């Protein structure tokens, strides 16, 4: 049996429970929750209504699980999890889908790599300055795959500091895109938050990155 347990800071742990004893091994767990995705949001007067889909266990051999990802802001990633021969749940592959619709604005040209719909890399290219990019895929470690979207799909807002901008995706159907992408490769320094692209810190390349505590 598998048991999802909510912990502090909105972390969910997945345990495997022995049915003969109904006990779980405290040191054997995965950090994953059931997938949740916003489909669209409606605003009416001063209220918001969010329409979403949630994972349900309709297949005994797999489920879609979600994880928090903190490289280009705080985001949610999702991948199919399968049950292996030893009855342990494990991700199927390592290309996670980013599901919360994060949008960034490029303030510099960025060297990157073309990627096809299956994640196969191609030739080197350049992601142009002054582009709105939608984050789509990641391995939660070394890269992020993005696509350029039109400004009409982006809603801009301000943080408390006037010069800081953030961006929201207006049309969540853009997340269903399955075409080619730009792959931005990530470099990690000694510090957890020392994240760079092409040797540059993220604030030199992007606007709109935000983190949750």
N, C-alpha and C positions, 0 to 999 in steps of 0.2 A: 504494500500500500504506500501511497505517496502523500505527504502532508506538507502543505504550505503554511508557514508560521510568520506572522508579522512581527517585526522587531522595531527598535527605535530608529528614528530618522527615515521612516517610510521604507525600510529595507525589508524584503521578504526572502525567507530561506526555505528551500525545498529539501525535505528529509525523506529518506526511505524507511518505512516502518515494518518491522518484523511482525507478521500477522499471528505468529504463534505466541508472542509475548506482548504484543501491542506496544513495544518500546522502540524508540529511535536512537541511533548512535549520534551523540551530540557532536562528534568531530567529523561526521560524514554529511555534508550538505552542499547545496548549490545556491548561489545568490541569483535567484530568478523568480519572477512573478508571472501570473497569467497575463497574456497579452491584452492590451486595451488600446483602442484607437478612436480618436475623435474623427467623425465623418464630416460634420459641418457644424457651424455655430450660428444661431439666430439672435439678433438683438432686437428687443422690443422695449421702448421707453428706457428705463434705467436698469433693465434686467437682461440676462443672457440665458439662452437655452442651448445646451450642448447635446448633440446627437452623437452617440458613440456605439461601437461594437466591442464586445468582450469575448474572449476565448471560452469555449465550452468543451467538455471532454466528450467528443463525438467519435473519437478514434482511439482505440485501446493502445495503439502502437506509437502514437505521437501527439504532441500538442504544440501550440505556439506560445513561447515564453518571452518575456520582456525583461530588459536590464537597463539600468541607468548608465549613461555615458557622458563623461565630463571633459572632453577634449576641446571641441569648438562650442563651448557653452554646455549647459546641462540639458541633455536630450534623452529620449527613450529609444532604445533599439529592440528589435524583435527578430526572432529566428525560430524555425521549426526545431523542436526537440524530439529525439527518438529514444526508444527504450532499447538498450543494447542486449546482447546475449546473456549478460550477467544481471539483467533487470535494473541497470543503472540508467537514469536519464542523462542524455548528452546532446549538445548542439549538433545539428546536421550541417556541417560545413563551418565556415568562419566569416561569411559575408552577411552581416546583419543589416536589416532594413531600419532606417531611421524614420520613426512614425509620427513624431509630434510636429513636423512641418517647420523646422527652423530655417529662417532666411537670413543671409548675411549680405553685406554690400562690400565689394572689393574696392580698395582705395589705392591699389597698385596692380600692375600686371603680375601674374603668378605663373611660374613654370610648372607644368603638370603633364599628365599622360592621358591620352585618349583610352577609353575603356568601352568595350561593347556591352550589349545587354546581359551577357552571361558573366561579366566580370573579367574577361580576357583583355590584357593590356595591349596597346598598339603603339603608335608613334608619339614622340614628345611634341607638345604643343604649348600654347600660352592661353591662360584664362584672362580675358581682357579686364583692364581697369574700368571702374564705373559700371560694374555688372551686379545685378541681383542674382544670387545663387541660392538654390534650394538644396539642402543636404539630404542625400538619399540613402547611401550605403556606407558601411564602415566595417573594419575588422576589430573595432574597439581597441586598436593599438597603433597601427602604422600608417593608415590612410583614411581618407574620406572621399567618397564619390559624390559629385555634385552635378547639377544641370543649371544652365542659365535660364531665368524666367523673365517675362515681361514685367515692367513696372506696374502695369494695371492689376496684377495679381498680388501686389504688396501694399500693406497698410503701415504707414510710418507713425511712430509715437516717440515721445521724449522721456528720458529718465530725469531724475531730479537735477542732474548737472545739464545745463542747456545744450552743451555741445555733444552729449552722448545720445545717439539715436538707437532705437531698436525697431525691428520689423516683424510683422505678422503676416502669415499666409492667408489670403482671402479665400482661395479655392482649394480645398483639401483633395479634390479629384486629381490634382497635379502629382500627388504622391503615388498614384497608380502608374506612373510613367515607367516603361520598360525598354527605353531606347539607350543610346550611347551616352556616356558621361565623361566628365573631367575627373581624373584621379589626382587629388592633392596628397602628397606624401608628407608624413609627420615625423619630426625629429624630437626626441625627448632628452632633456638635460638631467642633471643630478637631482634637481628639485622636482617635486610632483607637478608644479605649475609652470615649469620651464619648458614650454612647448613652442616649437619653431617650425616654420616652413621656409625652405630654401635659405636657411640660416637667419631668417628674420623672425622677430617676435610677432605674435598674432595681431597686436594692436597697430603694427606698421602695415598690415595687409588687409584687415577686415574692420568693418563697423557692424555692430549689432550683437556681439557675443555677450551673453549674460549667463551667470551661474546662480544656482539655488543653493542655499545652505543645507 
